[in-house]
Amino acid sequence: MKSKLLRLTFLLLILGFFSASAQVFKMAFPASVGEQPLTGRMFLIVAKTDTIEPRMQVGRYGTQFFGVDFEKVKPGKDIIIDGTTLGYPINALKDIPPGDYYIQAVLNKYTEFKRSDGHTLWMHMDQWEGQDWRRSPGNLYSKVQKVTIGKPSQTISLTTDQVMPPVEVPADTKWVKRIKIKSEKLSKFWGQPIYIGATILLPKGYDENPGKHYPTIYQEGHFSLAPAFRFKDDLNNSFYKEWTSDGFPEVIAITLQHPSPYFDDSYAVNTVNNGPYGDAIQEELIPEIEKQFRCIKEGWARLLTGGSTGGWESFAVQVFYPDFYGGTWSLYPDPLDFHNVEGINIYEDKNAFYKQYEWYRTPTINTRFSTTGDPRLTSEQRNTLEIVNGTKGRSGGQLDIWSAVFGPVGDDGYFKPLFDKTTGAMDTSVARYWKENFDMRYYLQKNWAAVGPKLVGKLNVFCGRMDDFFLNFGVYRMEDFLTKTTNPYYDGSFTYGERGGHGWQPYSNGQLIKVMVEHMKKYHPGN
């Protein structure tokens, strides 16, 4: 009897596996939304609630989704997601618990880029939404359906007949203005029109003093059309009260928009994969800003700040263009040193997914909870999330953009990855490229005699010691180098929050501006 029960249990498991794996989702777009063949990536989102559309839950709540590439598919032809399609956070369709769910399909369109380096790539063209396939203008999506998943031999069809609308750019106001230009440098590189822009926050008295020119603060960071420092034209906004008050420092605060086909932000430097974004910003965009607005066109009067991505950018741009800017206040910056890249030591680890010790190995932690230190995501989980979002580095994710910015071009024209995103195996040749080109600590150590005199007093970094992404360790290594510099001494600052997580800073936005302006007065050429 016992052996019969075991055989029956095994048979039921096998039947359950085959019935679950027999689930098929067929997705297509009709001719009514486009008659030409499309290339891109199709997503299927499986959500437990429809309080907001399933597509808008992806990445926000850890909602289940799947993705599959397609090439030159005609209207009406099915794109299939089945038991062979990789998903996240559950990897296989068969492992989704049976039950009722809300599902939605999204078609992310790719554009053909014939780059000036001779490579042809298919990638998503940003539509001024910041590389977000969930809401990119022109992308297609289906209506939400409620279905039961887990039925044997189940086929579900979805039609992506809804078109995402254009981005609504806020109207200019007394305080906030916007510009957008076509970059000739980037358009030449990508073989497609590429646009960059800026949101300008004007100081009190700007209109009333037409002959006055002002210092500028550039706040770097992820793509956003919002003004700097979370300004809102609202009396309930605390920064609005400071900005518009009598006696507040009179500066022009600017945020830049420079999304690339790889990410919502280019990282503001010249790279072989993204193109000459550094030159486009310094030589095209900022001159246009200074032409249209009354900015002081001198290095001492251009200051930098930003957090996370913007923290790395503000630091790197100050270092790479030391005369163009007068100082940076970089908040919780992305890795300034590559001994810890969200848990990965690119110089010593043989595998990005685990740490190997003499007799055992442990998973590499990508993200932690700053309040407890508990692991939140492993490196393998984070990379699986990016693969589901897009192959060939087209995920729009953090690790992919670092590879696009810091790494070399691969044989196929897409970036050459630091490690295999399915096995975690590291590529030491790519690690060397990262080091020689974008490890900021190594760059400064190698070039201090030349660039150090131009950076005295200009490098200031803030970071929490419990940063969620372990970014504090790169800051420590940078501090170790800079505080030992001589001829000249760097004369900047490092400030830490003992229990601060990602986003920690010692000042309010208004206080930070006052600190920056005091620095500017100190280093004014007239002093």
ZIVEN-V359552 format. One record per residue. N is the residue number from 1. PHI is phi in whole degrees, -180 to 180 (none if undefined). Layout:
[[N:PHI] [N:PHI]]
This chain:
[[1:none] [2:-62] [3:-67] [4:-65] [5:-63] [6:-64] [7:-65] [8:-65] [9:-62] [10:-63] [11:-64] [12:-65] [13:-63] [14:-64] [15:-63] [16:-63] [17:-64] [18:-70] [19:-69] [20:-68] [21:-73] [22:-81] [23:-69] [24:-135] [25:-115] [26:-109] [27:-127] [28:-149] [29:-114] [30:-85] [31:-64] [32:-65] [33:-108] [34:162] [35:-95] [36:-89] [37:-60] [38:-121] [39:-122] [40:172] [41:-138] [42:-102] [43:-116] [44:-120] [45:-109] [46:-121] [47:-119] [48:-89] [49:-142] [50:-120] [51:-60] [52:-130] [53:-56] [54:-53] [55:-61] [56:-83] [57:-91] [58:-66] [59:83] [60:-99] [61:-121] [62:71] [63:-68] [64:-69] [65:-153] [66:-130] [67:-145] [68:-145] [69:-76] [70:-147] [71:-129] [72:47] [73:-88] [74:-86] [75:-56] [76:88] [77:-85] [78:-73] [79:-109] [80:-104] [81:-122] [82:-145] [83:-65] [84:-93] [85:-86] [86:-75] [87:-128] [88:-151] [89:-79] [90:-84] [91:-79] [92:-119] [93:-56] [94:-66] [95:-92] [96:-71] [97:-58] [98:-57] [99:160] [100:-92] [101:-141] [102:-105] [103:-121] [104:-156] [105:-110] [106:-133] [107:-105] [108:-96] [109:-78] [110:-107] [111:-115] [112:-84] [113:-111] [114:-102] [115:-72] [116:-70] [117:-85] [118:95] [119:-90] [120:-111] [121:-125] [122:-109] [123:-144] [124:-81] [125:-84] [126:-61] [127:-112] [128:70] [129:-110] [130:86] [131:48] [132:-124] [133:-63] [134:-69] [135:-144] [136:-74] [137:-53] [138:93] [139:-66] [140:-111] [141:-150] [142:-98] [143:-71] [144:-73] [145:-121] [146:-99] [147:-135] [148:-106] [149:-99] [150:119] [151:-74] [152:-69] [153:51] [154:-99] [155:-124] [156:-123] [157:-109] [158:-133] [159:-116] [160:-88] [161:-108] [162:-103] [163:-110] [164:-71] [165:-77] [166:-62] [167:-69] [168:-90] [169:-82] [170:-58] [171:-71] [172:-64] [173:-130] [174:-58] [175:-95] [176:-119] [177:-126] [178:-137] [179:-133] [180:-148] [181:-130] [182:-82] [183:-86] [184:-68] [185:-64] [186:-74] [187:-64] [188:-65] [189:-65] [190:-87] [191:73] [192:-145] [193:-63] [194:-121] [195:-114] [196:-133] [197:-158] [198:-155] [199:-112] [200:-111] [201:-103] [202:-91] [203:-82] [204:-61] [205:88] [206:-60] [207:-70] [208:-80] [209:-127] [210:-65] [211:-98] [212:-95] [213:-112] [214:-129] [215:-66] [216:-124] [217:-119] [218:-99] [219:-100] [220:-85] [221:160] [222:-60] [223:-57] [224:-161] [225:-92] [226:-75] [227:-71] [228:-64] [229:59] [230:60] [231:-65] [232:-136] [233:-76] [234:-152] [235:-62] [236:-85] [237:-83] [238:-63] [239:-71] [240:-58] [241:-62] [242:-69] [243:-59] [244:-96] [245:-83] [246:-66] [247:87] [248:-71] [249:-52] [250:-93] [251:-136] [252:-99] [253:-105] [254:-130] [255:-111] [256:-109] [257:-114] [258:-148] [259:-68] [260:-121] [261:-62] [262:-95] [263:-162] [264:-76] [265:-152] [266:-82] [267:76] [268:62] [269:-130] [270:-77] [271:-142] [272:-74] [273:-93] [274:-86] [275:105] [276:-83] [277:-67] [278:-61] [279:-66] [280:-63] [281:-72] [282:-73] [283:-105] [284:-118] [285:-74] [286:-64] [287:-58] [288:-70] [289:-61] [290:-72] [291:-77] [292:-86] [293:-126] [294:-85] [295:-95] [296:-76] [297:-90] [298:-138] [299:-59] [300:-62] [301:-98] [302:-111] [303:-115] [304:-128] [305:-155] [306:156] [307:-121] [308:64] [309:-54] [310:-67] [311:-67] [312:-66] [313:-59] [314:-64] [315:-72] [316:-66] [317:-65] [318:-62] [319:-72] [320:-76] [321:-126] [322:-64] [323:-87] [324:-75] [325:-122] [326:-103] [327:155] [328:-129] [329:-123] [330:-95] [331:-102] [332:31] [333:-72] [334:-53] [335:-51] [336:-82] [337:-144] [338:-97] [339:-76] [340:-146] [341:-111] [342:48] [343:95] [344:-94] [345:-93] [346:-71] [347:-94] [348:-124] [349:-69] [350:-86] [351:-141] [352:-77] [353:-99] [354:-153] [355:-99] [356:-100] [357:-111] [358:-55] [359:-114] [360:-155] [361:-134] [362:-130] [363:-63] [364:-77] [365:-87] [366:-88] [367:-140] [368:-127] [369:-83] [370:-66] [371:-76] [372:-122] [373:85] [374:-67] [375:-62] [376:-110] [377:-143] [378:-86] [379:-61] [380:-65] [381:-63] [382:-62] [383:-74] [384:-63] [385:-56] [386:-69] [387:-62] [388:-66] [389:-69] [390:177] [391:-84] [392:56] [393:78] [394:-95] [395:-77] [396:71] [397:-98] [398:-66] [399:-69] [400:-68] [401:-70] [402:-62] [403:-66] [404:-68] [405:-80] [406:-86] [407:-103] [408:-84] [409:-82] [410:-85] [411:-61] [412:-88] [413:96] [414:-80] [415:-64] [416:-85] [417:-72] [418:-66] [419:-152] [420:-71] [421:-76] [422:-102] [423:-108] [424:88] [425:-63] [426:-82] [427:-111] [428:-67] [429:-67] [430:-72] [431:-59] [432:-65] [433:-63] [434:-54] [435:-61] [436:-70] [437:-111] [438:-140] [439:-74] [440:-66] [441:-65] [442:-63] [443:-60] [444:-68] [445:-61] [446:-74] [447:-117] [448:-60] [449:-60] [450:-87] [451:-98] [452:-53] [453:-60] [454:-88] [455:-115] [456:-60] [457:79] [458:-97] [459:-108] [460:-132] [461:-129] [462:-121] [463:-161] [464:-83] [465:-76] [466:-117] [467:-54] [468:-59] [469:-110] [470:64] [471:-71] [472:-62] [473:-71] [474:-66] [475:-66] [476:-58] [477:-67] [478:-66] [479:-62] [480:-56] [481:-75] [482:-64] [483:-73] [484:-105] [485:-70] [486:-139] [487:49] [488:-105] [489:-76] [490:-66] [491:59] [492:-105] [493:-155] [494:-129] [495:-130] [496:-123] [497:-102] [498:-56] [499:-117] [500:-74] [501:-95] [502:-67] [503:110] [504:-69] [505:-150] [506:-82] [507:-124] [508:-73] [509:-61] [510:-64] [511:-64] [512:-62] [513:-60] [514:-65] [515:-63] [516:-65] [517:-68] [518:-62] [519:-61] [520:-62] [521:-65] [522:-64] [523:-100] [524:-60] [525:-54] [526:-77] [527:-86]]
